[in-house]
Amino acid sequence: MKILDRLEEGIITLLMGGATLIIFLSVIHRYLAGLSIPGLQDWLLSLNFSWAQELCIILFVWMAKFGAAYGVRTGIHVGVDVLINRLSDRNRARFIVFGLLAGALFTGVVATLGAHFVWENGAHYALLHVTGADLGEVPEGPTTPDLEWPTWMVYSAIPLGSSLMCFRFLQVAWRFVRSGELPHHDHGHVDGLDAPLPVDADVYGLDDNLHLRDLKHAPRDDRQGGRP
């Protein structure tokens, strides 16, 4: 399971990094191409970046689908659970399991319909073409306007991402049934801030009404012989 987790995180990272890099290069190209610099301007204008916007849209769509599955696994998705938390533990558990299974059913249906759409949109033709089978009257399928990629490759994000999301819903539901715990993400947590503060840093020793005083340690100014 850790391999799948790392693969999921790696795909999201590559998609996000690739889209960011392409957008950055496209903006720099557009800016520098407008400057009247002999030689450089002619070379930049000879470069074709018309495909950049379409590729970024494709990358963000794939990132969103796999990111949604990652959100289910880590508990990032925001949920309104005010009423559920007021129920008894048994009823609360039932509603949570029902919600997770409903999410699995929905994403499973989307994955199934998406796979059928991708198959009819050109994947069937591509499989027959690769295997050398008789194509018959199977349509080749449309392509994207700028990159001229087969659209079935782009739309494959729907069945793949939805299938992974369905698996994550089932995974979370199974773990909840066994342990009674749900994945939780602390939105106030910032990576890199877990390290202990220096000894002479007293975050509770500020002389205002916004910070609580530490009852176990004297304020920093008091330790140094009083406030100036």
Salt bridges, closest charged atoms under 4 A:
ASP5 OD1 - ARG73 NE 3.55
ASP5 OD1 - ARG168 NH2 2.79
GLU8 OE1 - ARG73 NE 2.97
GLU8 OE1 - ARG168 NH2 3.34
GLU9 OE1 - ARG6 NH1 3.79
GLU9 OE2 - ARG73 NH2 3.03
ASP191 OD1 - HIS189 NE2 3.03
ASP194 OD1 - HIS189 ND1 3.73
ASP200 OD2 - ARG220 NH2 3.86
ASP207 OD1 - ARG213 NH2 3.90
ASP208 OD1 - HIS211 ND1 3.01
ASP214 OD2 - HIS217 ND1 2.85
ASP221 OD2 - ARG227 NE 3.93
ASP222 OD1 - ARG227 NH1 3.51
